[in-house]
């Protein structure tokens, strides 16, 4: 089992272009980064099994996290400002490293490009940008996959910014079941 995890980790890391992932029996020291930007260090003993059920993230592994800077009172200066999400979106290097780790955690395989490292609560409705508990590897081509969720995210964002839905209602909708449509 350990050999399979090591081989899978090396294959995913190579596909991600992040070099070899080194697994040890003890966690490696945390990188010297602020907590909001640190990517969790993963070892085989730390990998808790996560599952994708009905194309949705495992609520235990990816519960969704809100951005505390985005509230109903601040939407006019945050999410409802065109281009605002680009100011908080994490870099591809950050999301690709995390995606490689989470593919292992979720027991998924295939090229990294088959997946979007998606924010469960999207940035456009106030999701936390760099919190691993708000990110998960979502398959692009699965039924109700990334393209379907993106359309729902856009509809919820529009409703919040038009004032026809509260921010909290949009966030709860995406957490409860985004596959049923707006």
PyMOL commands that set and color helices and strands:
alter all, ss='L'
color gray80, all
select helices_A, chain A and resi 2-16+72-77+84-88+92-106+112-114+123-125+132-134+146-162+167-180
alter helices_A, ss='H'
color red, helices_A
select strands_A, chain A and resi 115-119+135-139
alter strands_A, ss='S'
color yellow, strands_A
deselect
rebuild
show_as cartoon
